[in-house]
């Protein structure tokens, strides 16, 4: 147990050094009135950050519905609610990872790709990619449209994740009901 604790402390020190070195990279770019060390930063949980905050989800769905029309996804998926039947959604031609977020991939075409699974037999499933939006070569894409495409993907993933959480909450409540009725 003590060995695990010492490894955690060592990892924490490494992380602090890495954070400090990254902060130093930006010291010349920005001026700050007062410096805040990483030790002073405390993570607080606020109402705005609650994943199931009704206002947040409502705003997300309104924005998604608007982007659904603006990006002409409705041409491939006529019903807005059907867009959540897909298992996953990816973006071709634009980076979504931290290290390349928002960067256009040179020579690539921009597409919103939805992924569903078709059953083939009893045990196997085959992934099926469906293009929900095709936006041409990345170099020709307007910056505003690029941001809307990224926003659509992120908002869809956010809502899809919350729908999964809702399902697990429902199942846990069902389990509580079952366990109480069996006692």
N, C-alpha and C positions, 0 to 999 in steps of 0.2 A: 504494500500500500504506500509506503514511504517512497519507494522507487517511482511509482506512478506520479506521486505528488511532485517529486523533484523533476521529472520529465515535463510535467505541466508548467512548472515554474520556468524551466529552461525555454520551453516553447513560448511562454508569455514574454520573456525577456527578448527573444528573437523577434517576436511580433512587434514589440515596442520599438526596437531598433529599426525595423523595416518601416514602421509608420513614421518615425522621426526622420529617417532618411528621405522618405517621399515628401514629407512636409518641407524639408529643407530645399527640395527642388523648386518649390513654389515661393520661397521666401522673397526672392527678388521680383517676382511678378506681381505680388499683392502687398499692400501696406495695411497693417492692422493696428488699431488703437491699443489693443491689449492682447497678449498672447494667452492662449488657453492650452494647458498641457493635457495629454491624453488621460492622465490620472484623474483630472478634474471633471471629465466628461462622464455623465451618468445617463444611462438609457432609461427614459421614462415612458410609461405607457399612457397615451392620451386617447381621448374618445375618437379623435380624427383618425388614429391609426388602427382602430378596431377593424378587423377584416369583414365583420358582418354588420358594420354600421349601415343602417338602411339608407340614409341620405347619400353615402358614398357609393353604394351599389346602384342606387337610382340614377345618380349622376353618371356613373360608368356606363350603365345600360343606355341612357339617353345619348351619350357621346358615341357609343358603339353603333346605335341605330342610325345616327346621322352619318357616320363614316361609312357604314354599310351602303348607303345610297350614294354618297359622294364618290366613293371608290368603285362604284358600279358592280359591287359584289352581288347585288340583287339580280343581275343578269344571269349569273350561274347558279345562284341559290335564291329562288324567288321568295321564300319565306324566311324572315329574319330569325325566327325561333329555330329553324332547321340548322342554322349555322352552329348551334351547340350540340348537334348530333355527332359531329366529327370528334374523333378521339384526340387529335392534336392539330396544331396549325404552325407552319413554318414559313419562313421568308427566304426566298432565293435571291441572291444578288446583293443583299445588304446585311452587314454584320450585326448580330444582336448580343454577342458576348461582351463582357466588360472591356476586354482589350481592343476590340474593333467595333464598338457600338456605333451604329449609324454610318459606318464607312461603306461606300460603294465598292463592290468587287470589280476590278477592271475587266472589261470585256464581257461581263455577265448581264443576263436579262433579269429584270425584276418581276417576281411573281409571288403571289400569296398562294401557298400550297396547303390544302386541307388533307388530313389523313384519316381514312376510315379503315375498318377491317372487315373483309368479307370472309365468311366461314366457308372452308373447303373441307368437307368431311366433318367428323365429330370433334376431332382434337386440334386440327390445324386451322390457322387463320392467315389470310394473306393481306398484307398492307396494300392499300389502294390510295394513290396520290391523285388529288383532284385540284386543278388550277382554278382558284376562285377569282383571280385577278391577274391580268398580264399587263405590264406597264412599259414594255420595251427595254431598250438598252439603258443601262444604268447611267451612262455619261450624258444621256439626253433627258433624264428625269429631272423635273423641276424640284427644287429643294423643299418647297412647301408640300408637294405631293409625297415626297420621300418621308417627311415627318408624319404625315397623315397615315401612310401605310404602316410605319413603325408603331404609331399610336394604336391603330386598329389591332395589330397582332398582340401588343402588350395588354390592351384592355380585354381582348377576347381571352387570353390566357389567364388574366386575373379573374374574370367572371367564371371561367371554366373551373379554375381551382376552387373558387368559393362554392360552386355547385357541388363539387366533390366533397368538400367539407360538410355542406348541408346534408348530403347523403349519409355520411358517417355519423353525424349528429343524430339523424333520424334513426339509423340502425342501432346506435347506442341507447337511445330512448326506448326503442322497441325491445332491446335486450333487458333493460331495467323492468319494463312492464312484464315481460315473460318470467323473469326471475322472481318478481314479487308475486305473480299468480301461482307459481309452482311451490311457494313456501306456505 
